[in-house]
């Protein structure tokens, strides 16, 4: 692939690249809708991702091009930039902007991007581009930022330059991911630990429901507000800053403070899901994939019944997986209301799984899902 991309680079810029970098996409294995409640998430990097080839130019401009998108753009070197529409190159442009605000004097550069993360699949293609660009520029020009600083910079690009109010999990897992490892990340402190996640005779199947998520933002904000209501009720008796400071046992002693039944359901999911991340880490470290799969199913059921963020599309995928004997566990991943599910699938059954799930999903929903098979891969790196 590198040789082919190098030739494409030459065709566009009449020179060969002087460096190549890679950043993966990511999925969250378990721990959903608890990041904004100070809880634990368990993301991992996947083997699909984004490549960046670059070389300096003497024209005092930044040239962006992509194998995946027809839009190309050239920007003169200047002290600051602003978002220019919705084109893909705004993501790396934002990284240039933020690094220059730190005092970096940019120079002419030709850049070519290629990605095999399906766009709009919920696998963090935008965060992959951001972290990739930040890491590459930091390495190529020896700017001296560590990975965590690059993660925070990339999140700032997403929040302020692009204008999307997302958390830090995507950028963090893309930067710190390791092959056959998952990260247990505390979203409150940003402390994390690495847990073994050798899938052995399993692969990670990612199923994109292909549902457009029109209602996700309003429902997402609604869930955040409900959790804030639960926290305020509990703070009448106990000193906590986040719901996830409570274990399920301690929550049971104080749950009577939450009068609203819906708010109680939301808080119950959050606290039990946080506990599930602890149990999942133990299961993975012990190589107990069947137990991990059971926790995946329990997570999805909680997201369906208590948090009410799944919907018929995601439920159809997980219902199929429960009846397919070669799947050990499955759940929705991400915000819900559409987007993706993940399944722990036995190797050797990839084609059969894809065919049978496609037939079932079309029968239930009316259009096909998209199915991708991945391993757990490395984080951002120079190639």
KOLBA-937550 format. One record per residue (C-alpha): residue number from 1; x, z, y; residue in one letter. Coordinates in steps of 0.2 Angstrom, whole numbers, plus 5000, padded with zeros to 4 digits. Example, Ala and Ser with C-alpha at 12.3 -4.5 7.8 and 13.67 -1.06 7.14 Angstrom:
% KOLBA-937550
<num 1 east 5062 up 5039 north 4978 residuo a>;
<num 2 east 5068 up 5036 north 4995 residuo s>;
***
This chain:
% KOLBA-937550
<num 1 east 5000 up 5000 north 5000 residuo x>;
<num 2 east 5014 up 5004 north 5012 residuo x>;
<num 3 east 5022 up 4987 north 5011 residuo x>;
<num 4 east 5005 up 4979 north 5014 residuo x>;
<num 5 east 5002 up 4990 north 5029 residuo x>;
<num 6 east 5019 up 4986 north 5036 residuo x>;
<num 7 east 5016 up 4968 north 5035 residuo x>;
<num 8 east 4999 up 4970 north 5044 residuo x>;
<num 9 east 5009 up 4981 north 5057 residuo x>;
<num 10 east 5021 up 4966 north 5059 residuo x>;
<num 11 east 5007 up 4954 north 5061 residuo x>;
<num 12 east 4999 up 4964 north 5075 residuo x>;
<num 13 east 5015 up 4970 north 5084 residuo x>;
<num 14 east 5029 up 4958 north 5080 residuo x>;
<num 15 east 5040 up 4972 north 5074 residuo x>;
<num 16 east 5040 up 4983 north 5058 residuo x>;
<num 17 east 5035 up 5002 north 5059 residuo x>;
<num 18 east 5048 up 5015 north 5060 residuo x>;
<num 19 east 5038 up 5029 north 5053 residuo x>;
<num 20 east 5022 up 5032 north 5042 residuo x>;
<num 21 east 5011 up 5047 north 5040 residuo x>;
<num 22 east 4996 up 5053 north 5030 residuo x>;
<num 23 east 4982 up 5065 north 5032 residuo x>;
<num 24 east 4968 up 5068 north 5020 residuo x>;
<num 25 east 4950 up 5071 north 5021 residuo x>;
<num 26 east 4942 up 5087 north 5015 residuo x>;
<num 27 east 4928 up 5095 north 5006 residuo x>;
<num 28 east 4922 up 5113 north 5007 residuo x>;
<num 29 east 4921 up 5119 north 4989 residuo x>;
<num 30 east 4910 up 5135 north 4992 residuo x>;
<num 31 east 4906 up 5146 north 5007 residuo x>;
<num 32 east 4893 up 5137 north 5017 residuo x>;
<num 33 east 4885 up 5142 north 5034 residuo x>;
<num 34 east 4896 up 5157 north 5035 residuo x>;
<num 35 east 4910 up 5151 north 5046 residuo x>;
<num 36 east 4900 up 5156 north 5062 residuo x>;
<num 37 east 4897 up 5173 north 5054 residuo x>;
<num 38 east 4915 up 5177 north 5053 residuo x>;
<num 39 east 4915 up 5174 north 5034 residuo x>;
<num 40 east 4926 up 5165 north 5021 residuo x>;
<num 41 east 4926 up 5147 north 5017 residuo x>;
<num 42 east 4935 up 5138 north 5003 residuo x>;
<num 43 east 4940 up 5120 north 5008 residuo x>;
<num 44 east 4952 up 5109 north 5000 residuo x>;
<num 45 east 4961 up 5092 north 5005 residuo x>;
<num 46 east 4956 up 5077 north 4994 residuo x>;
<num 47 east 4966 up 5062 north 4989 residuo x>;
<num 48 east 4957 up 5050 north 5001 residuo x>;
<num 49 east 4963 up 5050 north 5019 residuo x>;
<num 50 east 4971 up 5041 north 5034 residuo x>;
<num 51 east 4988 up 5033 north 5036 residuo x>;
<num 52 east 4997 up 5030 north 5052 residuo x>;
<num 53 east 5011 up 5018 north 5055 residuo x>;
<num 54 east 5020 up 5018 north 5072 residuo x>;
<num 55 east 5035 up 5011 north 5082 residuo x>;
<num 56 east 5040 up 5013 north 5100 residuo x>;
<num 57 east 5038 up 4998 north 5112 residuo x>;
<num 58 east 5046 up 4995 north 5129 residuo x>;
<num 59 east 5030 up 4990 north 5138 residuo x>;
<num 60 east 5026 up 5007 north 5143 residuo x>;
<num 61 east 5009 up 5006 north 5135 residuo x>;
<num 62 east 5000 up 5014 north 5120 residuo x>;
<num 63 east 4992 up 5001 north 5108 residuo x>;
<num 64 east 4979 up 5007 north 5095 residuo x>;
<num 65 east 4973 up 4996 north 5081 residuo x>;
<num 66 east 4965 up 4999 north 5064 residuo x>;
<num 67 east 4963 up 4990 north 5048 residuo x>;
<num 68 east 4945 up 4997 north 5047 residuo x>;
<num 69 east 4938 up 4994 north 5064 residuo x>;
<num 70 east 4939 up 4978 north 5074 residuo x>;
<num 71 east 4940 up 4987 north 5091 residuo x>;
<num 72 east 4958 up 4988 north 5098 residuo x>;
<num 73 east 4964 up 4995 north 5114 residuo x>;
<num 74 east 4979 up 4996 north 5125 residuo x>;
<num 75 east 4981 up 5010 north 5138 residuo x>;
<num 76 east 4995 up 5011 north 5151 residuo x>;
<num 77 east 5006 up 5027 north 5150 residuo x>;
<num 78 east 4998 up 5040 north 5162 residuo x>;
<num 79 east 4997 up 5059 north 5164 residuo x>;
<num 80 east 4979 up 5061 north 5157 residuo x>;
<num 81 east 4965 up 5051 north 5149 residuo x>;
<num 82 east 4947 up 5053 north 5147 residuo x>;
<num 83 east 4935 up 5047 north 5133 residuo x>;
<num 84 east 4930 up 5029 north 5135 residuo x>;
<num 85 east 4914 up 5026 north 5125 residuo x>;
<num 86 east 4911 up 5030 north 5106 residuo x>;
<num 87 east 4925 up 5019 north 5099 residuo x>;
<num 88 east 4936 up 5026 north 5085 residuo x>;
<num 89 east 4952 up 5026 north 5096 residuo x>;
<num 90 east 4946 up 5040 north 5107 residuo x>;
<num 91 east 4951 up 5052 north 5093 residuo x>;
<num 92 east 4969 up 5048 north 5094 residuo x>;
<num 93 east 4968 up 5045 north 5113 residuo x>;
<num 94 east 4962 up 5063 north 5115 residuo x>;
<num 95 east 4977 up 5069 north 5105 residuo x>;
<num 96 east 4989 up 5060 north 5117 residuo x>;
<num 97 east 4979 up 5068 north 5132 residuo x>;
<num 98 east 4981 up 5086 north 5125 residuo x>;
<num 99 east 4999 up 5084 north 5121 residuo x>;
<num 100 east 5003 up 5077 north 5139 residuo x>;
<num 101 east 4993 up 5092 north 5146 residuo x>;
<num 102 east 5006 up 5103 north 5137 residuo x>;
<num 103 east 5020 up 5094 north 5146 residuo x>;
<num 104 east 5025 up 5080 north 5134 residuo x>;
<num 105 east 5030 up 5064 north 5143 residuo x>;
<num 106 east 5023 up 5050 north 5132 residuo x>;
<num 107 east 5032 up 5034 north 5130 residuo x>;
<num 108 east 5027 up 5016 north 5124 residuo x>;
<num 109 east 5020 up 5017 north 5106 residuo x>;
<num 110 east 5012 up 5004 north 5094 residuo x>;
<num 111 east 5000 up 5013 north 5082 residuo x>;
<num 112 east 4991 up 5006 north 5066 residuo x>;
<num 113 east 4978 up 5016 north 5057 residuo x>;
<num 114 east 4971 up 5014 north 5040 residuo x>;
<num 115 east 4958 up 5025 north 5031 residuo x>;
<num 116 east 4949 up 5025 north 5014 residuo x>;
<num 117 east 4938 up 5040 north 5019 residuo x>;
<num 118 east 4920 up 5033 north 5019 residuo x>;
<num 119 east 4915 up 5033 north 5037 residuo x>;
<num 120 east 4900 up 5045 north 5040 residuo x>;
<num 121 east 4901 up 5053 north 5023 residuo x>;
<num 122 east 4905 up 5070 north 5029 residuo x>;
<num 123 east 4922 up 5071 north 5023 residuo x>;
<num 124 east 4930 up 5073 north 5040 residuo x>;
<num 125 east 4937 up 5056 north 5044 residuo x>;
<num 126 east 4938 up 5061 north 5063 residuo x>;
<num 127 east 4947 up 5077 north 5060 residuo x>;
<num 128 east 4959 up 5067 north 5048 residuo x>;
<num 129 east 4963 up 5055 north 5062 residuo x>;
<num 130 east 4966 up 5070 north 5075 residuo x>;
<num 131 east 4977 up 5080 north 5064 residuo x>;
<num 132 east 4987 up 5065 north 5058 residuo x>;
<num 133 east 4990 up 5059 north 5076 residuo x>;
<num 134 east 4995 up 5076 north 5082 residuo x>;
<num 135 east 5007 up 5079 north 5067 residuo x>;
<num 136 east 5015 up 5062 north 5068 residuo x>;
<num 137 east 5018 up 5063 north 5087 residuo x>;
<num 138 east 5024 up 5081 north 5085 residuo x>;
<num 139 east 5036 up 5076 north 5071 residuo x>;
<num 140 east 5042 up 5059 north 5078 residuo x>;
<num 141 east 5046 up 5066 north 5096 residuo x>;
<num 142 east 5051 up 5083 north 5089 residuo x>;
<num 143 east 5039 up 5092 north 5101 residuo x>;
<num 144 east 5041 up 5109 north 5092 residuo x>;
<num 145 east 5023 up 5114 north 5088 residuo x>;
<num 146 east 5019 up 5122 north 5072 residuo x>;
<num 147 east 5005 up 5117 north 5061 residuo x>;
<num 148 east 4993 up 5130 north 5067 residuo x>;
<num 149 east 4996 up 5125 north 5085 residuo x>;
<num 150 east 4992 up 5107 north 5080 residuo x>;
<num 151 east 4976 up 5113 north 5071 residuo x>;
<num 152 east 4970 up 5121 north 5087 residuo x>;
<num 153 east 4975 up 5106 north 5098 residuo x>;
<num 154 east 4965 up 5095 north 5086 residuo x>;
<num 155 east 4950 up 5106 north 5087 residuo x>;
<num 156 east 4951 up 5106 north 5106 residuo x>;
<num 157 east 4951 up 5087 north 5106 residuo x>;
<num 158 east 4936 up 5087 north 5095 residuo x>;
<num 159 east 4927 up 5100 north 5106 residuo x>;
<num 160 east 4932 up 5095 north 5123 residuo x>;
<num 161 east 4938 up 5077 north 5123 residuo x>;
<num 162 east 4926 up 5070 north 5111 residuo x>;
<num 163 east 4912 up 5083 north 5115 residuo x>;
<num 164 east 4907 up 5089 north 5097 residuo x>;
<num 165 east 4905 up 5108 north 5095 residuo x>;
<num 166 east 4913 up 5110 north 5078 residuo x>;
<num 167 east 4923 up 5124 north 5070 residuo x>;
<num 168 east 4941 up 5124 north 5064 residuo x>;
<num 169 east 4939 up 5122 north 5045 residuo x>;
<num 170 east 4941 up 5104 north 5045 residuo x>;
<num 171 east 4957 up 5102 north 5055 residuo x>;
<num 172 east 4964 up 5118 north 5046 residuo x>;
<num 173 east 4961 up 5112 north 5028 residuo x>;
<num 174 east 4968 up 5094 north 5032 residuo x>;
<num 175 east 4984 up 5102 north 5039 residuo x>;
<num 176 east 4987 up 5116 north 5027 residuo x>;
<num 177 east 4980 up 5108 north 5011 residuo x>;
<num 178 east 4990 up 5107 north 4995 residuo x>;
<num 179 east 4988 up 5098 north 4979 residuo x>;
<num 180 east 4978 up 5107 north 4966 residuo x>;
<num 181 east 4976 up 5122 north 4978 residuo x>;
<num 182 east 4961 up 5128 north 4988 residuo x>;
<num 183 east 4962 up 5138 north 5004 residuo x>;
<num 184 east 4952 up 5154 north 5007 residuo x>;
<num 185 east 4951 up 5154 north 5025 residuo x>;
<num 186 east 4944 up 5169 north 5036 residuo x>;
<num 187 east 4935 up 5160 north 5050 residuo x>;
<num 188 east 4936 up 5175 north 5061 residuo x>;
<num 189 east 4955 up 5179 north 5060 residuo x>;
<num 190 east 4961 up 5162 north 5054 residuo x>;
<num 191 east 4971 up 5171 north 5040 residuo x>;
<num 192 east 4971 up 5162 north 5024 residuo x>;
<num 193 east 4977 up 5162 north 5006 residuo x>;
<num 194 east 4981 up 5148 north 4994 residuo x>;
<num 195 east 4972 up 5149 north 4977 residuo x>;
<num 196 east 4976 up 5139 north 4961 residuo x>;
<num 197 east 4963 up 5125 north 4959 residuo x>;
<num 198 east 4969 up 5115 north 4945 residuo x>;
<num 199 east 4954 up 5106 north 4939 residuo x>;
<num 200 east 4962 up 5102 north 4922 residuo x>;
<num 201 east 4950 up 5091 north 4912 residuo x>;
<num 202 east 4938 up 5090 north 4927 residuo x>;
<num 203 east 4938 up 5079 north 4943 residuo x>;
<num 204 east 4929 up 5081 north 4959 residuo x>;
<num 205 east 4914 up 5070 north 4962 residuo x>;
<num 206 east 4908 up 5068 north 4979 residuo x>;
<num 207 east 4890 up 5061 north 4981 residuo x>;
<num 208 east 4885 up 5055 north 4998 residuo x>;
<num 209 east 4866 up 5056 north 4999 residuo x>;
<num 210 east 4866 up 5042 north 5013 residuo x>;
<num 211 east 4852 up 5051 north 5022 residuo x>;
<num 212 east 4853 up 5050 north 5041 residuo x>;
<num 213 east 4854 up 5068 north 5048 residuo x>;
<num 214 east 4843 up 5067 north 5063 residuo x>;
<num 215 east 4837 up 5085 north 5063 residuo x>;
<num 216 east 4854 up 5093 north 5058 residuo x>;
<num 217 east 4859 up 5098 north 5075 residuo x>;
<num 218 east 4843 up 5107 north 5081 residuo x>;
<num 219 east 4841 up 5115 north 5064 residuo x>;
<num 220 east 4859 up 5121 north 5064 residuo x>;
<num 221 east 4857 up 5129 north 5081 residuo x>;
<num 222 east 4842 up 5137 north 5074 residuo x>;
<num 223 east 4851 up 5145 north 5060 residuo x>;
<num 224 east 4865 up 5151 north 5071 residuo x>;
<num 225 east 4852 up 5160 north 5082 residuo x>;
<num 226 east 4843 up 5168 north 5067 residuo x>;
<num 227 east 4860 up 5175 north 5061 residuo x>;
<num 228 east 4863 up 5182 north 5079 residuo x>;
<num 229 east 4846 up 5190 north 5078 residuo x>;
<num 230 east 4850 up 5198 north 5061 residuo x>;
<num 231 east 4867 up 5204 north 5068 residuo x>;
<num 232 east 4859 up 5213 north 5083 residuo x>;
<num 233 east 4846 up 5221 north 5072 residuo x>;
<num 234 east 4860 up 5228 north 5060 residuo x>;
<num 235 east 4870 up 5234 north 5075 residuo x>;
<num 236 east 4857 up 5247 north 5079 residuo x>;
<num 237 east 4865 up 5257 north 5065 residuo x>;
<num 238 east 4882 up 5250 north 5060 residuo x>;
<num 239 east 4897 up 5244 north 5070 residuo x>;
<num 240 east 4900 up 5226 north 5065 residuo x>;
<num 241 east 4905 up 5211 north 5075 residuo x>;
<num 242 east 4900 up 5198 north 5061 residuo x>;
<num 243 east 4888 up 5198 north 5047 residuo x>;
<num 244 east 4901 up 5194 north 5035 residuo x>;
<num 245 east 4909 up 5211 north 5038 residuo x>;
<num 246 east 4896 up 5218 north 5026 residuo x>;
<num 247 east 4896 up 5217 north 5007 residuo x>;
<num 248 east 4880 up 5214 north 4998 residuo x>;
<num 249 east 4879 up 5233 north 4993 residuo x>;
<num 250 east 4881 up 5239 north 5011 residuo x>;
<num 251 east 4869 up 5226 north 5017 residuo x>;
<num 252 east 4856 up 5232 north 5005 residuo x>;
<num 253 east 4857 up 5250 north 5013 residuo x>;
<num 254 east 4853 up 5243 north 5031 residuo x>;
<num 255 east 4843 up 5227 north 5028 residuo x>;
<num 256 east 4827 up 5237 north 5032 residuo x>;
<num 257 east 4832 up 5235 north 5050 residuo x>;
<num 258 east 4828 up 5216 north 5050 residuo x>;
<num 259 east 4809 up 5215 north 5052 residuo x>;
<num 260 east 4807 up 5196 north 5052 residuo x>;
<num 261 east 4806 up 5190 north 5034 residuo x>;
<num 262 east 4814 up 5173 north 5038 residuo x>;
<num 263 east 4829 up 5181 north 5047 residuo x>;
<num 264 east 4831 up 5193 north 5033 residuo x>;
<num 265 east 4833 up 5178 north 5021 residuo x>;
<num 266 east 4846 up 5170 north 5032 residuo x>;
<num 267 east 4856 up 5185 north 5033 residuo x>;
<num 268 east 4855 up 5188 north 5014 residuo x>;
<num 269 east 4862 up 5171 north 5011 residuo x>;
<num 270 east 4876 up 5173 north 5023 residuo x>;
<num 271 east 4882 up 5190 north 5015 residuo x>;
<num 272 east 4880 up 5185 north 4997 residuo x>;
<num 273 east 4888 up 5168 north 5000 residuo x>;
<num 274 east 4903 up 5177 north 5007 residuo x>;
<num 275 east 4904 up 5187 north 4992 residuo x>;
<num 276 east 4903 up 5172 north 4981 residuo x>;
<num 277 east 4919 up 5165 north 4989 residuo x>;
<num 278 east 4928 up 5181 north 4983 residuo x>;
<num 279 east 4921 up 5178 north 4966 residuo x>;
<num 280 east 4925 up 5160 north 4966 residuo x>;
<num 281 east 4943 up 5163 north 4971 residuo x>;
<num 282 east 4945 up 5175 north 4956 residuo x>;
<num 283 east 4938 up 5162 north 4944 residuo x>;
<num 284 east 4949 up 5148 north 4950 residuo x>;
<num 285 east 4965 up 5159 north 4949 residuo x>;
<num 286 east 4960 up 5163 north 4931 residuo x>;
<num 287 east 4956 up 5145 north 4927 residuo x>;
<num 288 east 4938 up 5149 north 4923 residuo x>;
<num 289 east 4930 up 5133 north 4929 residuo x>;
<num 290 east 4913 up 5136 north 4920 residuo x>;
<num 291 east 4911 up 5152 north 4930 residuo x>;
<num 292 east 4916 up 5143 north 4946 residuo x>;
<num 293 east 4903 up 5130 north 4942 residuo x>;
<num 294 east 4890 up 5144 north 4940 residuo x>;
<num 295 east 4894 up 5150 north 4957 residuo x>;
<num 296 east 4893 up 5132 north 4964 residuo x>;
<num 297 east 4875 up 5131 north 4957 residuo x>;
<num 298 east 4871 up 5149 north 4964 residuo x>;
<num 299 east 4877 up 5144 north 4981 residuo x>;
<num 300 east 4866 up 5128 north 4982 residuo x>;
<num 301 east 4851 up 5138 north 4976 residuo x>;
<num 302 east 4854 up 5151 north 4990 residuo x>;
<num 303 east 4856 up 5137 north 5003 residuo x>;
<num 304 east 4839 up 5129 north 4996 residuo x>;
<num 305 east 4829 up 5145 north 4995 residuo x>;
<num 306 east 4836 up 5157 north 5008 residuo x>;
<num 307 east 4844 up 5146 north 5021 residuo x>;
<num 308 east 4833 up 5131 north 5019 residuo x>;
<num 309 east 4846 up 5118 north 5023 residuo x>;
<num 310 east 4846 up 5106 north 5008 residuo x>;
<num 311 east 4831 up 5094 north 5008 residuo x>;
<num 312 east 4825 up 5083 north 4994 residuo x>;
<num 313 east 4840 up 5071 north 4994 residuo x>;
<num 314 east 4853 up 5085 north 4991 residuo x>;
<num 315 east 4841 up 5094 north 4979 residuo x>;
<num 316 east 4839 up 5078 north 4969 residuo x>;
<num 317 east 4858 up 5076 north 4966 residuo x>;
<num 318 east 4860 up 5094 north 4961 residuo x>;
<num 319 east 4845 up 5094 north 4949 residuo x>;
<num 320 east 4852 up 5079 north 4940 residuo x>;
<num 321 east 4869 up 5088 north 4939 residuo x>;
<num 322 east 4861 up 5103 north 4931 residuo x>;
<num 323 east 4854 up 5092 north 4917 residuo x>;
<num 324 east 4869 up 5081 north 4915 residuo x>;
<num 325 east 4880 up 5090 north 4901 residuo x>;
<num 326 east 4897 up 5085 north 4908 residuo x>;
<num 327 east 4895 up 5093 north 4925 residuo x>;
<num 328 east 4900 up 5111 north 4926 residuo x>;
<num 329 east 4894 up 5114 north 4943 residuo x>;
<num 330 east 4887 up 5106 north 4959 residuo x>;
<num 331 east 4881 up 5110 north 4976 residuo x>;
<num 332 east 4878 up 5103 north 4994 residuo x>;
<num 333 east 4893 up 5104 north 5005 residuo x>;
<num 334 east 4893 up 5104 north 5024 residuo x>;
<num 335 east 4879 up 5107 north 5036 residuo x>;
<num 336 east 4865 up 5101 north 5024 residuo x>;
<num 337 east 4850 up 5091 north 5029 residuo x>;
<num 338 east 4858 up 5076 north 5021 residuo x>;
<num 339 east 4876 up 5072 north 5020 residuo x>;
<num 340 east 4886 up 5076 north 5004 residuo x>;
<num 341 east 4885 up 5086 north 4988 residuo x>;
<num 342 east 4900 up 5089 north 4976 residuo x>;
<num 343 east 4901 up 5091 north 4957 residuo x>;
<num 344 east 4913 up 5097 north 4945 residuo x>;
<num 345 east 4913 up 5083 north 4932 residuo x>;
<num 346 east 4922 up 5081 north 4916 residuo x>;
<num 347 east 4935 up 5067 north 4915 residuo x>;
<num 348 east 4931 up 5052 north 4906 residuo x>;
<num 349 east 4912 up 5052 north 4911 residuo x>;
<num 350 east 4915 up 5045 north 4929 residuo x>;
<num 351 east 4906 up 5028 north 4926 residuo x>;
<num 352 east 4892 up 5035 north 4915 residuo x>;
<num 353 east 4889 up 5049 north 4928 residuo x>;
<num 354 east 4889 up 5037 north 4943 residuo x>;
<num 355 east 4877 up 5025 north 4933 residuo x>;
<num 356 east 4865 up 5038 north 4928 residuo x>;
<num 357 east 4865 up 5047 north 4944 residuo x>;
<num 358 east 4862 up 5031 north 4954 residuo x>;
<num 359 east 4847 up 5027 north 4943 residuo x>;
<num 360 east 4839 up 5044 north 4944 residuo x>;
<num 361 east 4842 up 5045 north 4963 residuo x>;
<num 362 east 4835 up 5028 north 4967 residuo x>;
<num 363 east 4819 up 5033 north 4956 residuo x>;
<num 364 east 4818 up 5050 north 4966 residuo x>;
<num 365 east 4823 up 5045 north 4983 residuo x>;
<num 366 east 4821 up 5026 north 4984 residuo x>;
<num 367 east 4838 up 5020 north 4989 residuo x>;
<num 368 east 4856 up 5023 north 4981 residuo x>;
<num 369 east 4868 up 5037 north 4984 residuo x>;
<num 370 east 4887 up 5033 north 4986 residuo x>;
<num 371 east 4898 up 5042 north 4973 residuo x>;
<num 372 east 4917 up 5044 north 4975 residuo x>;
<num 373 east 4929 up 5052 north 4963 residuo x>;
<num 374 east 4944 up 5062 north 4969 residuo x>;
<num 375 east 4957 up 5075 north 4965 residuo x>;
<num 376 east 4963 up 5089 north 4976 residuo x>;
<num 377 east 4978 up 5083 north 4986 residuo x>;
<num 378 east 4991 up 5087 north 4999 residuo x>;
<num 379 east 4988 up 5090 north 5018 residuo x>;
<num 380 east 4996 up 5080 north 5032 residuo x>;
<num 381 east 5013 up 5074 north 5029 residuo x>;
<num 382 east 5026 up 5061 north 5033 residuo x>;
<num 383 east 5028 up 5047 north 5020 residuo x>;
***
